[in-house]
Amino acid sequence: MSHASRLRIIGLTFLASILLVAALGFWEAGSAKVQAQDAGQLEEGARLYAENCAVCHGENGEGRVGASLAKDWPSIRPDLRVKSTIENGISGSPMVAWSQANGGPLTSSEIDALVAFILSWEPGGPRVIPPTPTLAPRQSITPVPNVEGDPNNGAVLFSRNCAVCHGEDGQGRVGAALAKDFPSIRPDLTVRNTISNGIPGSAMPAWSQLKGGPLMEAEINDLTAFILALPAASQALEEIPAAAQLPASTWMSGWGGVVLAVLLFIIIVGFSLWVQARRKE
């Protein structure tokens, strides 16, 4: 082998080594970026879980009024199974649809983050601790007459157990709106019974410890007192005088519009006749 051939082989080997090192560098950088993205997705999923799921499924996926999620998911594609359940819910059960496409509050990327976090509980998965949501302070609530329970303690219980579905102020979310009047001779009994026993075949589970839920009877009384103290949305709006409710276009929609149209027609015709007269001069 000639000296020139040896030099050529050495040069090609050196060049190949440089390309291999560069490729490994790019691969490591890409891998680190993917790992960073995965970590960010898991953190987002942990936050979303704490805000939307922990109240039913437990802070660590151990189950509460909802199923246990900290388990192995026997499926060829467990991610698709979990994602479909979150997106579409389970008809006739407390598991409602959470995707925006089905009327829920979560985007597709948020559901993907939730799926990644839930599957992290499988054996050997990464451990991410969900954050503890902070409760916003409320003003002191005046109890409703003849209703047993402390509405101020009920406000705390509501934020921890009910707001995720019914909204922080009872305005409704994936659950029904509660800031309303309850037409009943004993609305307190209606609300208390619904909380205690749930509504079979619906998304409202039973919350009483006697029915397998987490709440004691005194806590349910406090929740009832708070819910009945919520201002109804219709009562929160100020009464508007009838004259002020008329839109600005009311005059135009009646005889005023006809008069204006006639005046405009006369002006246009008069202007046209004047222009024609000027041209004949």
LINFENJO-V351731 format. One record per residue. N is the residue number from 0. RES is the residue in one letter. PHI is phi in whole degrees, 0 to 359 (* if undefined). OMEGA is omega in whole degrees, -180 to 180 (999 if undefined). D_CENTER is the distance of its C-alpha to the mean C-alpha in whole Angstrom. Layout:
N,RES,PHI,OMEGA,D_CENTER ; N,RES,PHI,OMEGA,D_CENTER
This chain:
0,M,*,-176,73 ; 1,S,286,179,74 ; 2,H,299,180,73 ; 3,A,294,179,71 ; 4,S,293,179,69 ; 5,R,298,179,68 ; 6,L,299,-180,67 ; 7,R,294,180,65 ; 8,I,294,179,63 ; 9,I,297,-180,62 ; 10,G,295,180,61 ; 11,L,294,178,59 ; 12,T,297,179,58 ; 13,F,297,180,57 ; 14,L,295,178,55 ; 15,A,296,179,53 ; 16,S,296,179,52 ; 17,I,298,-180,51 ; 18,L,295,179,48 ; 19,L,294,178,47 ; 20,V,298,179,47 ; 21,A,296,180,45 ; 22,A,297,178,43 ; 23,L,296,178,42 ; 24,G,296,178,41 ; 25,F,297,-179,38 ; 26,W,295,179,37 ; 27,E,295,179,37 ; 28,A,296,178,35 ; 29,G,296,179,32 ; 30,S,296,178,32 ; 31,A,296,179,31 ; 32,K,295,179,29 ; 33,V,296,179,27 ; 34,Q,297,178,27 ; 35,A,295,177,25 ; 36,Q,296,179,23 ; 37,D,298,179,22 ; 38,A,296,178,22 ; 39,G,296,179,20 ; 40,Q,293,179,17 ; 41,L,294,178,18 ; 42,E,295,177,17 ; 43,E,295,179,14 ; 44,G,297,178,13 ; 45,A,297,179,15 ; 46,R,294,-179,12 ; 47,L,296,178,9 ; 48,Y,296,180,11 ; 49,A,298,-176,12 ; 50,E,278,-170,9 ; 51,N,236,-169,8 ; 52,C,243,-173,11 ; 53,A,299,-177,14 ; 54,V,300,180,14 ; 55,C,259,-173,15 ; 56,H,259,179,17 ; 57,G,89,-177,18 ; 58,E,299,-179,18 ; 59,N,245,178,20 ; 60,G,72,-176,19 ; 61,E,280,-178,22 ; 62,G,94,178,21 ; 63,R,215,167,20 ; 64,V,265,175,19 ; 65,G,247,-176,18 ; 66,A,290,174,20 ; 67,S,286,-179,21 ; 68,L,247,-180,20 ; 69,A,279,-175,22 ; 70,K,203,173,25 ; 71,D,276,-178,27 ; 72,W,255,-178,25 ; 73,P,288,-178,28 ; 74,S,198,176,27 ; 75,I,296,177,29 ; 76,R,231,-180,25 ; 77,P,300,-180,23 ; 78,D,296,180,20 ; 79,L,290,179,20 ; 80,R,295,-180,20 ; 81,V,293,-179,17 ; 82,K,298,-180,15 ; 83,S,297,180,16 ; 84,T,295,179,16 ; 85,I,292,-177,12 ; 86,E,295,-169,12 ; 87,N,255,-177,14 ; 88,G,69,177,14 ; 89,I,232,-176,17 ; 90,S,302,178,19 ; 91,G,78,-180,21 ; 92,S,230,177,19 ; 93,P,292,-179,16 ; 94,M,275,-179,14 ; 95,V,271,176,12 ; 96,A,282,-176,11 ; 97,W,252,-178,7 ; 98,S,283,177,8 ; 99,Q,298,179,8 ; 100,A,296,-180,12 ; 101,N,250,177,12 ; 102,G,90,179,9 ; 103,G,272,-175,6 ; 104,P,263,-170,3 ; 105,L,258,176,5 ; 106,T,280,-180,8 ; 107,S,297,-179,12 ; 108,S,292,177,13 ; 109,E,293,177,10 ; 110,I,294,176,10 ; 111,D,300,178,14 ; 112,A,295,177,14 ; 113,L,298,179,12 ; 114,V,300,-180,15 ; 115,A,300,-179,18 ; 116,F,291,-179,17 ; 117,I,297,180,17 ; 118,L,287,177,21 ; 119,S,291,177,22 ; 120,W,282,177,23 ; 121,E,298,-179,25 ; 122,P,307,179,29 ; 123,G,86,-179,30 ; 124,G,283,178,26 ; 125,P,293,-178,26 ; 126,R,258,176,24 ; 127,V,233,-178,22 ; 128,I,271,178,21 ; 129,P,296,177,17 ; 130,P,288,177,17 ; 131,T,268,-180,17 ; 132,P,297,177,15 ; 133,T,269,-179,17 ; 134,L,268,178,17 ; 135,A,287,180,18 ; 136,P,293,178,21 ; 137,R,241,173,22 ; 138,Q,288,180,25 ; 139,S,299,-175,27 ; 140,I,254,177,27 ; 141,T,280,-179,30 ; 142,P,298,174,30 ; 143,V,282,-179,30 ; 144,P,303,174,34 ; 145,N,65,176,35 ; 146,V,243,-179,32 ; 147,E,288,177,32 ; 148,G,119,-180,30 ; 149,D,258,-178,29 ; 150,P,294,-180,26 ; 151,N,288,173,25 ; 152,N,291,177,25 ; 153,G,297,178,23 ; 154,A,297,178,20 ; 155,V,293,178,20 ; 156,L,297,179,20 ; 157,F,296,180,17 ; 158,S,298,-177,15 ; 159,R,278,-171,16 ; 160,N,239,-169,15 ; 161,C,243,-172,14 ; 162,A,298,-178,11 ; 163,V,300,179,8 ; 164,C,258,-172,9 ; 165,H,259,-179,11 ; 166,G,87,-175,10 ; 167,E,300,179,12 ; 168,D,248,179,14 ; 169,G,72,-176,14 ; 170,Q,279,-178,13 ; 171,G,94,177,11 ; 172,R,215,168,7 ; 173,V,266,175,8 ; 174,G,248,-176,11 ; 175,A,291,173,14 ; 176,A,287,-179,15 ; 177,L,246,179,17 ; 178,A,280,-175,18 ; 179,K,202,173,21 ; 180,D,279,176,25 ; 181,F,254,-176,26 ; 182,P,291,-178,29 ; 183,S,198,176,31 ; 184,I,296,177,34 ; 185,R,233,-180,32 ; 186,P,300,179,29 ; 187,D,296,178,29 ; 188,L,290,178,30 ; 189,T,297,-179,27 ; 190,V,293,-178,24 ; 191,R,298,-180,26 ; 192,N,295,180,27 ; 193,T,294,179,23 ; 194,I,294,-176,22 ; 195,S,295,-170,25 ; 196,N,255,-176,25 ; 197,G,70,177,22 ; 198,I,233,-177,22 ; 199,P,306,179,24 ; 200,G,77,-180,23 ; 201,S,234,179,19 ; 202,A,279,-179,16 ; 203,M,265,180,17 ; 204,P,277,175,19 ; 205,A,278,-177,22 ; 206,W,255,-179,22 ; 207,S,287,176,26 ; 208,Q,299,178,28 ; 209,L,293,180,30 ; 210,K,250,-180,28 ; 211,G,92,179,27 ; 212,G,272,-175,24 ; 213,P,263,-169,24 ; 214,L,257,174,24 ; 215,M,279,-177,28 ; 216,E,298,178,29 ; 217,A,297,179,30 ; 218,E,292,178,26 ; 219,I,294,176,25 ; 220,N,297,179,28 ; 221,D,296,178,26 ; 222,L,297,179,22 ; 223,T,300,180,24 ; 224,A,297,179,26 ; 225,F,291,-177,23 ; 226,I,299,180,21 ; 227,L,287,177,24 ; 228,A,270,179,25 ; 229,L,296,178,21 ; 230,P,290,176,23 ; 231,A,292,-178,22 ; 232,A,300,-179,20 ; 233,S,291,-180,24 ; 234,Q,280,-179,26 ; 235,A,284,180,24 ; 236,L,276,178,25 ; 237,E,284,177,29 ; 238,E,291,-180,31 ; 239,I,259,178,33 ; 240,P,305,-176,36 ; 241,A,302,-179,37 ; 242,A,295,-178,39 ; 243,A,286,-179,36 ; 244,Q,283,-180,34 ; 245,L,291,179,36 ; 246,P,293,-177,35 ; 247,A,295,-176,37 ; 248,S,269,-178,38 ; 249,T,299,180,40 ; 250,W,300,-178,43 ; 251,M,292,-177,43 ; 252,S,282,180,42 ; 253,G,255,-179,45 ; 254,W,293,180,49 ; 255,G,299,179,48 ; 256,G,295,179,46 ; 257,V,295,180,50 ; 258,V,299,-179,52 ; 259,L,297,-180,50 ; 260,A,296,179,50 ; 261,V,296,179,54 ; 262,L,300,179,55 ; 263,L,298,179,53 ; 264,F,297,180,55 ; 265,I,297,-179,58 ; 266,I,297,-178,58 ; 267,I,294,179,57 ; 268,V,296,180,60 ; 269,G,297,179,62 ; 270,F,294,179,61 ; 271,S,297,179,62 ; 272,L,296,180,65 ; 273,W,294,179,66 ; 274,V,295,-180,65 ; 275,Q,296,179,67 ; 276,A,295,179,70 ; 277,R,295,-179,70 ; 278,R,289,-179,70 ; 279,K,282,-179,73 ; 280,E,291,999,75
